[in-house]
Amino acid sequence: MSGKVYFQADVTNLPIFVRNPDWHLMFDQDTKMAEATRRKV
């Protein structure tokens, strides 16, 4: 066991972001970072 936890609740808070990571809502404080994180995940 590595002792690590991966919690992604806010990465894809709506299922539409899985297919459209470049869409943004008011909750994304930094839209470029939000998109980059969604694409990475």
KAFEN-V28671 format. One line per field, one symbol per residue. ss: DSSP state (H for helix, E for strand, L for the rest). phi: phi as a letter, one per 40 degrees, with the letter a starting at -180 (. if undefined). burial: b if it has 24 or more other C-alpha atoms within 12 Angstrom, else e. A space follows every 10 residues. Layout:
BEGIN
ss = ???
phi = ???
burial = ???
END
This chain:
BEGIN
ss = LLLLLLLLLL LLLLLHHHHL LLLLLLLLLL HHHHHHHHHH L
phi = .cgbbbbbdc cbcbdccccb cccbbccccb cccccccccc c
burial = eeeeeeeeee bbeeeeeeee beebeeeeee eeebbeebee e
END
